[in-house]
């Protein structure tokens, strides 16, 4: 006869829980994922916490192509919908609308590699598609673009995992990158 004491480890909660969002030391992955409503819902919880800054190299504003009278920073607001995200920039400077592509790349890596404590991953969601601009950001038709959300997280996509964004816009006649910080509530 089996006693309840012997069955206790099988029926009582213990330290051996499986964790769907946990990452193991040394975790590294890069995978293409079909976009769903979950990701868009989490992204809609993100708010910019800094101005959008214009990425500048050593050649400064001379290398920025595709923005009329480029400025080093712009105030920014996000409007996220099931169709995409619109970045409203400056005080009437214009907007950039990025329609959601059907798929994105999800990247994660343990950068600490100590094997001690809870593993936290550097995480990126990379969306490649097109962007349409208005005002000072107006372009002739859709221009190639990549939106990257990055931060520290685990194996689950949540708004709290992302603390930075960048939008790179590029083609034969356009070349610039805007970036800033985020808060996921």
N, C-alpha and C positions, 0 to 999 in steps of 0.2 A: 504494500500500500504506500502511495506517495503522500507525503505530508505537505500542508500548505507552505511550511517553511522552505521546503525544497523547491516549490514552484514560484516562490516570491520573486526571484530574478526575472522570470519569464512574464509575470503579470504586473509587476510594479515598475513605475518609471525609474530610470537609472541614468547613468552617465554615458550610456552607449547609444544615444539618440543619433539618428541620421539627420543631417542638416542639408537641405536642398540648396541653400545659398552659400554655405561655407566653402572656402577654398583651402586646399592643402598647400603646405610649403612647397615652393618650386613650381606652382601652377603657372602655366602659360598656354594661351589659346588664341586663335584667330579663326573666326568662322563667319561665313555668309549666312544671313538670317533673313527670312521673309518678314517684312514689317507687319505688325499687327496693331490692334487698338491699345494693347497694354502699353507699348512703348510711347505712343502718342499721348496717352493719358499721363504718363510720368513726365514726359517732356513739357507738357502743358503746365506742370507745377513749378517749372524753373522760372526764376526771375533774374534779370541782369542786375548785378550789384556794383557795376562800374560803368563808366562810359565805354563805348566801342572805341578801341584804339586801332589806328592804322599801322600795320606792320611796315617798318622802314628798314632798309638795308643801308650800307655805307653811302649809296648814291642818293639817299633821301627821297624827297618828293619827285625828283626827276624820273625815278623808276616806277612811279605809280601811274598806271594808264587805265582810263575808263571811268574816272571820277572827275567831274568838272570842279575846278578849284579845290583840290583835296585838302583836308584839315587833319591834324594829328589825332584828334579825338572828336567823337560825336556822341551826344546823348542817344540812348537806344531803348526801345521798347519792343517786346516780342508779342506777337499775336499768333498763337498756335491753334490750328484747327485740324480736323481729320484730313484735310487736303494738303496742308503744308504749314510753313511758318513764314510770317512776314516780319521783317526787321524795319521798324520805323526809325529813321536816323536824323539827328539834329533837330533844329527848330524849323521844320519845313524844307529840309535839305533833300528829302526823298525817302524812298523805301526800296527794299529788296525782298522779293517774294520767291521762296524756295519751295516748290511742290515736292511732297514726299515721294521718293522713288519706291518701287515695290520691295526692294531689298536693301540691306545695309551690311556693313562689316562690324562685327563685335570683337574687340581685342581686349585681352586682359593678361596681366603678368604680375607675379610676385616679385617686387623689386627689392625687398629686404633680404630675402634668401637666408635668413638666420635660422629658420625652423623653430623659433621660439615665439610663444604667444599666439594670438589669433592672427591668421594670415589676412592681410589687406592687399588688394590688387590695384595696380594702376589700370584704369579702364578707359576705353574709348569706344564710342559709337561713331562710325564714319558713314555718312550719307553722301553718295555721289549722284549728282543730277544736274539740273540747270537752275538758273536764277533769272528773273526779269526785274529790271530796275526802273525807277521813276525819278524825276527831279534831277539832281546832280549825279545820280547813279544810273540814269537812263541808258539803255543799250538797244541795239537793233536786234530784237528777237532774243530768244533764250540764249544765255551764255553758260558754258560749263562752270560747275561750282562743286565744292565739297564742304559740307558742314560737319565739323567734328565737335562732339561733346566729350569732355575728359574729366577725370578725377580719380578718387580713391573709393573703392567699394569692395564688393564680393562677387559671387557668381550669379547674382540676381540684379536685374535692371530696375533701379529705383531712383527717384529724383535726388535723394540725398547723396547718391554716388557721384554726382557731377558738380564740379565747381568752376569749370572753365569752358569756353566755346571759342571756335574760330570758324570763319567763313572765308574760304579762298575762292576767288572768282578769276577765271582765266580762259583765254582763247587767243587768237592771233592779234586781236586789237585791244584786249583788256587784261590787266594783271594787277591784282591787289588782294590783300588779306585784312580782314577786320577781326578783332578778337577782344575778349573781355572775361569777366568773372561772373559766376552764377551762384544762386542760392536755391536749393530745393527744399521746399517746406512740406 
